Amino acid sequence: MADDTKTAAELAVEMKSALDKSLDGVKALAEEALGKAKAGEALSEDLKGKADEALTGMNALKAQLGEIEQKIARSGSEDAPAEAKTAGQSFVDSDEYKRFAEGGFARGDRARIETKATLTTSTAAAAGSIGPALAPTRLPGVIELPQRPLTIRALLAQGNMDGQSIEFVKEHSRTNGAGMVAEGAAKPSSDFRLEVVSTSAKVIAHWMKASRQVLSDVSAMRSMIDSRLAYGLDLVEENQILNGDGTGQNLLGIIPQATPYVSPLTGADTTSIDKIRLMMLQASLALLPADGVVMHPADWAWIELLKDTTGRYIIGQPQGTIGATMWGLPVVPSMAMTLDKVLVGAFRTGAQIFDRWSTTIETGYENDDFTKNLVTILAEKRLALATYRPGAFIYGDFGREG
């Protein structure tokens, strides 16, 4: 009987050695039989018996070796522990049972073994299942959702305000009557008209609740809440700066006031790159040279992928490090822009942001927060947008969509 303490790998080595010896014996008998056949001698019954016995033994060893190899394959490793025995198998294989059986199962005699459950990581309601006691490895921190880059505010001039509104005086129109004058003739007159423009500060705000226990027990939670609240304000602000319609508590954004694109050159706007250059020209002809271009990231990718007739990229190779520029102007991709739209403008001189309240985070008790151990965290900011020169901004379509 094979030693139960040996591993499957050790048994496999022994079995293979025994199989090799058996195979050598079969080969020797076969050569002896072949020699007798060539000599015309009849095979003796003794030789036939030895051959049958050798073949039977060899086949048995091959079967046992096959079982061991399958066991090794199922375990996934030669050094893996043997499969756990059932209670019945453990009883039959025990020395107590073998002694009981050898004694002929005599009356009054008995065999007794104690079986213990095999400990496993299972979470099932079964003996030996210790899965619930295993604690998971918790990585530090929180895997946060991505945040959209915010870029539009940085394009504009910044300012602060003290009151609730901003007023500025701008020239509405002018008539230039200057001309050549003959001696003694009446001189022509010129005229211009001024107007006062007012824009009020608008509030952007939101809040969330948190338990005092969470804020006390999770050290990073307060800063995480603060950063999420502040980011939410900035996200709305960026959309308002570009697209606010001026109704109710909305800012009057740049795009609703921008000058529509009209090509100064007939038939020249054949590509997206051409249109950007012509929008720059339109702004220059209005005496307000552009200093930036804003478009959706997908539109910028479209332009970067444009190729010439030989398959070469038009504005740079993929492995290059050239910044996002077009015709010498910085390109600012923003998801606040509508797809297939482009805004070219003199952002620094054309508009300005005024902060009445910079971003503030406040904490306090609201309604029944105190009795529920809750805290209300509020974030808000108040700002105004003054668009001095709507003609400084040219807005139009690339024309690729619908």
Secondary structure, DSSP 8 states (H G I E B T S, - for coil): ---TTS-HHHHHHHHHHHHHHHHHHHHHHHHHHHHHHHHT----HHHHHHHHHHHHHHHHHHHHHHHHHHHHHHHTSTTS------HHHHHHTSHHHHHHHHTTS-TT-----------BS--SSSTTB-GGG------SS----------SGGGSEEEE-SSSEEEEEEEEEEE-------TT------EEEEEEEEEE-EEEEEEEEEEHHHHHH-TTHHHHHHHHHHHHHHHHHHHHHHH-B-STT--B-HHHHSEE---SSTT---SHHHHHHHHHHHHHHTT----EEEE-HHHHHHHHT-B-TTS-BSS--TT----SEETTEEEEE-TTS-TTEEEEE-HHHHEEEEEEEEEEEEEE--TTTGGGTEEEEEEEEEEEEEES-GGGEEEEE-S---
